[in-house]
């Protein structure tokens, strides 16, 4: 939800009486603009590719989806991250190229509100999904509590999106079009026409977002994974007659490590921009003296989180890597079989041999891959 869109003065556009931006953030150099635009293009590309591959991999494992509803949460997070990467990149690239200049009329008013709402909505959904993941893993690690069932996960996903929408409903009020003396229209953020009231409202808004979408989720996730880690270590010390329990402990450690990595990266990515927004709300003078590259890099780092998440899953999960490899081999095999060269199916004998070899490789990859039960429980 950390996006631009107005400041604390009465004009809500942070401009001086001469019409020039009074904050460095409002007037970045061409070098800074180019670097940040390139950075957001990277976020957009990485988010689309990484999260699409993650969804493709999880959907390909039909048996795991039936047995382990946790996989639906992974898909939910990937969808939210795709929305975040796409909407945030477009909003920031527009801001860096044309500022807050906007199209006029009812269409411009609607797009102004929806553009910023979509960014905040997707960020909130992604964060809430990670929180539910932590809750589900906590329940799975507890001896007397069952993890979420398929029905429970679906209900949790519905609650996630509804709650994310409710948290961002104020965006439809505070983002609006304002016509300047030059006749142009600008998409700005403003709670009130009164300068002091607007300042107080913005400060309250930032504090609520910091508590609801950073501090509380982070504290809750740290609490859950601290308890899970203690339980896993305690179980690893229990004497066992076979290697089964040892393997289960190792698998649990791998999963916990994977989701802890997501939590840590979330904390690192979002902390600077929260500090930046709180500084803007409570000490605008200091904020306006910051070099333009600094707050812009904070924005970039925050939204880079959605592009990093999917690669964490591939990095930590041998099962997902194996599924990705199998899906890639299958796609190549299908493309080769449908090649138009040499007739409808190409060179049949050679293609058949290739397809056969690919199928064997797919089977071997699946056999070597850890099952969803080993990965997710």
C-alpha positions in Angstrom: 0.0 0.0 0.0 3.0 2.2 0.1 2.4 4.4 -3.0 2.7 8.0 -3.9 -0.2 10.2 -4.3 -0.1 13.6 -2.6 1.5 15.1 0.5 0.5 16.9 3.6 0.0 20.4 2.5 -3.3 22.0 1.6 -2.8 21.6 -2.2 -2.0 17.9 -1.7 0.4 18.1 -4.6 3.5 19.4 -2.9 4.2 22.3 -5.2 5.5 25.7 -4.4 3.7 29.0 -5.2 5.7 29.1 -8.5 4.4 25.8 -9.6 7.6 23.9 -9.1 8.0 20.9 -6.8 9.4 21.8 -3.4 10.4 18.3 -2.6 13.3 16.6 -4.3 11.2 13.5 -4.6 8.8 15.4 -6.9 11.6 16.4 -9.3 14.1 13.5 -9.8 17.0 13.8 -12.2 16.8 12.1 -15.6 19.3 9.5 -14.4 17.3 8.7 -11.3 14.1 8.5 -13.3 15.7 6.1 -15.9 17.2 3.9 -13.2 13.9 3.6 -11.2 11.9 2.9 -14.4 14.3 0.2 -15.4 14.0 -1.2 -11.8 10.2 -1.3 -12.1 10.4 -3.0 -15.5 12.5 -5.7 -13.8 9.9 -6.0 -11.0 7.1 -6.4 -13.6 9.0 -9.0 -15.6 10.2 -11.0 -12.7 6.9 -10.9 -10.9 5.0 -12.1 -14.0 7.4 -14.8 -15.0 8.1 -16.1 -11.5 4.6 -16.1 -10.1 3.2 -17.5 -13.4 5.7 -20.4 -13.2 4.8 -21.0 -9.5 1.1 -21.1 -10.3 1.8 -23.5 -13.3 3.9 -25.8 -11.1 1.4 -26.0 -8.3 -1.6 -26.5 -10.6 0.3 -29.3 -12.4 0.4 -31.3 -9.1 -3.3 -32.3 -9.0 -2.8 -35.0 -6.4 -1.1 -32.6 -4.0 -3.8 -30.0 -4.4 -6.4 -32.5 -3.3 -4.4 -33.8 -0.3 -2.8 -30.6 0.8 -4.9 -27.4 0.7 -1.9 -25.3 1.7 -1.0 -25.3 -2.0 -4.0 -23.1 -2.7 -2.5 -20.4 -0.4 0.6 -20.5 -2.5 -1.5 -19.9 -5.6 -3.4 -17.1 -3.8 -0.1 -15.3 -2.9 1.2 -15.7 -6.4 -2.0 -14.1 -7.9 -1.8 -11.2 -5.4 1.9 -10.7 -6.2 1.2 -10.6 -10.0 -1.4 -8.0 -9.4 1.0 -6.0 -7.2 3.9 -6.2 -9.6 1.7 -5.1 -12.6 -0.3 -2.3 -10.9 2.6 -0.8 -8.9 5.0 -0.9 -11.9 2.4 0.9 -14.2 1.5 3.5 -11.5 5.2 4.3 -10.8 6.3 4.4 -14.4 3.4 6.8 -15.1 4.3 9.0 -12.1 8.0 9.1 -13.2 7.1 10.1 -16.8 4.1 12.5 -16.4 3.9 13.1 -12.7 0.4 13.3 -11.3 -1.0 14.7 -14.6 -4.2 12.8 -15.4 -7.0 12.7 -17.9 -10.1 14.6 -17.1 -13.7 13.6 -16.8 -15.5 10.7 -15.1 -13.2 8.2 -16.8 -10.1 9.9 -15.4 -11.7 10.0 -11.9 -12.5 6.3 -12.0 -9.0 5.3 -13.3 -7.4 7.6 -10.7 -9.1 5.8 -7.8 -8.8 2.3 -9.3 -5.1 2.6 -10.1 -4.1 3.3 -6.5 -6.7 1.0 -5.0 -5.4 -1.9 -7.1 -1.9 -1.4 -5.7 -3.0 -1.3 -2.1 -5.5 -4.1 -2.6 -3.0 -6.5 -4.0 -0.3 -5.6 -1.4 -2.8 -6.2 1.5 -3.9 -9.5 0.0 -0.3 -10.8 -0.4 0.6 -9.8 3.2 -2.6 -11.4 4.6 -1.9 -14.6 2.7 1.5 -14.9 4.2 -0.1 -14.4 7.6 -2.5 -17.2 7.0 0.3 -19.4 5.8 2.0 -18.9 9.1 -1.2 -19.7 10.9 -1.7 -22.9 8.9 1.9 -24.1 9.5 1.5 -23.3 13.2 -1.6 -25.5 13.3 0.2 -28.3 11.4 3.1 -28.3 13.8 0.8 -28.5 16.9 0.0 -32.0 18.0 -3.6 -31.3 18.9 -4.6 -29.0 16.1 -5.3 -29.9 12.5 -4.1 -27.6 9.7 -6.7 -25.9 7.6 -8.9 -28.2 5.5 -9.7 -27.5 1.8 -12.9 -25.8 2.9 -11.1 -23.9 5.5 -8.5 -22.6 3.1 -11.1 -21.5 0.6 -12.9 -19.6 3.4 -9.6 -18.1 4.5 -8.9 -17.0 0.9 -12.3 -15.3 0.7 -11.7 -13.5 4.0 -8.2 -12.4 2.7 -9.6 -10.7 -0.3 -12.6 -9.2 1.4 -10.5 -7.8 4.3 -7.9 -6.5 1.8 -10.7 -4.7 0.0 -12.1 -3.2 3.2 -8.7 -2.0 4.2 -8.4 -0.1 0.9 -11.9 1.3 0.6 -10.7 4.7 1.8 -8.7 5.0 -1.4 -11.9 5.6 -3.3 -12.4 8.7 -1.1 -9.0 10.2 -0.7 -7.8 9.8 -4.3 -9.4 12.3 -6.6 -8.9 14.6 -9.5 -8.1 18.2 -8.9 -8.0 20.9 -11.6 -5.2 23.5 -11.4 -5.2 27.1 -12.6 -3.5 25.9 -15.8 -6.6 23.9 -16.6 -4.9 20.6 -16.2 -6.2 17.7 -14.0 -4.1 15.9 -11.5 -4.7 12.6 -9.6 -3.9 13.5 -5.9 -4.5 12.1 -2.4 -6.4 14.4 0.0 -8.5 13.7 3.0 -9.7 17.2 3.6 -9.5 20.7 2.1 -8.4 22.0 5.5 -4.5 21.8 5.7 -4.3 20.9 9.4 -7.1 18.3 9.2 -5.6 16.8 6.1 -2.2 16.5 7.9 -3.7 14.7 10.9 -5.7 12.4 8.7 -2.7 11.4 6.7 -0.6 10.8 9.8 -3.4 8.6 11.2 -3.6 6.7 7.9 0.1 5.9 7.8 0.1 4.8 11.5 -2.8 2.4 10.8 -1.1 1.0 7.7 2.1 0.5 9.6 0.4 -1.3 12.5 -2.1 -3.3 10.4 0.0 -4.3 7.4 3.5 -4.4 8.9 4.0 -4.5 12.7 1.1 -6.8 13.5 1.7 -9.3 10.7 5.4 -9.4 11.4 5.0 -9.9 15.1 2.4 -12.7 14.5 4.6 -14.5 12.0 7.6 -14.3 14.2 5.6 -15.7 17.1 4.3 -18.6 15.0 7.6 -19.6 13.5 9.4 -19.3 16.8 7.0 -21.8 18.3 7.2 -24.1 15.2 11.0 -24.0 15.3 11.1 -24.9 19.0 8.7 -27.9 18.3 10.8 -29.1 15.4 14.0 -29.0 17.5 12.3 -30.8 20.4 11.0 -33.5 18.1 14.5 -33.9 16.5 15.9 -34.9 19.9 13.4 -37.7 20.4 14.8 -41.2 20.0 13.5 -43.1 17.0 14.0 -46.6 15.8 13.9 -45.7 12.1 14.9 -42.9 9.8 11.3 -41.9 9.1 11.0 -39.4 11.9 14.4 -37.9 11.1 13.4 -37.4 7.5 10.1 -35.8 8.6 12.0 -33.4 10.8 14.4 -32.5 8.0 11.4 -31.8 5.7 9.7 -29.7 8.3 12.9 -27.7 8.8 13.1 -27.1 5.0 9.5 -25.8 4.8 9.9 -23.6 7.9 13.2 -22.2 6.5 11.4 -21.4 3.2 8.6 -19.5 4.8 10.8 -17.8 7.3 12.8 -16.5 4.3 9.6 -15.0 2.9 8.9 -13.3 6.3 12.4 -11.9 6.6 12.5 -10.6 3.1 9.0 -9.1 3.7 10.4 -7.3 6.8 13.5 -6.0 5.0 11.7 -4.9 1.9 8.8 -3.0 3.6 10.5 -1.4 6.6 12.3 1.4 4.8 9.2 2.6 2.9 7.1 2.6 6.1 9.7 4.7 7.8 9.7 7.0 4.7 5.9 7.4 4.9 5.9 8.1 8.6 8.6 10.7 8.2 6.6 12.3 5.4 3.5 12.4 7.7 5.3 13.8 10.9 8.2 15.7 9.5 7.6 16.8 6.0 10.4 19.4 6.0 13.0 16.7 6.6 11.3 14.4 4.1 11.4 17.0 1.4 15.2 17.4 1.8 15.8 13.7 1.1 17.6 13.1 -2.2 15.0 12.0 -4.8 16.7 8.6 -5.3 16.3 7.6 -1.6 12.4 7.6 -1.3 12.1 6.2 -4.8 14.5 3.4 -4.0 12.4 2.7 -0.9 9.3 2.4 -3.1 11.1 0.1 -5.5 12.4 -2.1 -2.7 9.0 -2.5 -1.2 7.3 -3.7 -4.4 10.3 -5.8 -5.3 9.0 -8.1 -2.6 6.4 -9.5 -5.0 9.0 -10.3 -7.5 11.3 -12.1 -5.0 8.6 -14.3 -3.4 8.2 -17.0 -6.1 11.9 -17.5 -6.6 12.2 -18.2 -2.8 9.9 -21.2 -3.3 11.9 -22.6 -6.2 15.2 -21.9 -4.3 14.1 -23.7 -1.1 11.8 -26.5 -2.5 13.4 -29.3 -4.4 9.9 -30.6 -5.1 8.9 -27.4 -6.9 12.2 -27.4 -8.8 11.5 -30.9 -10.0 8.0 -30.1 -11.0 9.2 -27.0 -12.9 11.8 -29.2 -14.7 9.2 -31.8 -15.5 6.7 -29.1 -16.8 9.5 -27.6 -18.9 10.4 -30.9 -20.5 6.8 -31.7 -21.1 6.3 -28.3 -22.9 9.4 -28.8 -25.0 8.2 -32.3 -25.9 4.7 -31.0 -26.9 6.2 -28.2 -29.0 8.5 -30.6 -30.8 5.7 -33.1 -31.5 3.6 -30.3 -33.0 6.3 -28.9 -35.2 4.9 -28.3 -38.7 8.1 -29.5 -40.4 7.8 -32.7 -42.4 4.0 -32.8 -42.2 1.4 -32.5 -39.5 3.5 -33.9 -36.7 7.0 -33.3 -38.2 9.5 -36.2 -38.5 7.5 -38.9 -36.7 10.2 -41.5 -36.0 12.7 -39.0 -34.6 10.0 -37.0 -32.7 8.6 -40.2 -31.2 12.0 -41.1 -29.9 12.5 -37.7 -28.5 9.1 -37.7 -26.9 9.7 -41.1 -25.4 13.0 -39.9 -23.9 11.3 -36.8 -22.5 8.6 -38.8 -20.9 11.2 -41.0 -19.2 13.0 -37.9 -18.0 9.7 -36.5 -16.7 9.1 -39.7 -14.8 12.6 -39.7 -13.4 12.2 -36.1 -12.3 8.9 -36.8 -10.6 10.4 -39.9 -8.9 13.3 -37.9 -7.6 11.2 -35.0 -6.4 9.9 -34.9 -2.9 6.2 -35.4 -2.6 3.9 -32.5 -1.6 3.4 -34.3 1.8 7.2 -34.2 2.4 7.5 -30.6 1.4 4.4 -29.1 3.0 4.0 -31.0 6.3 
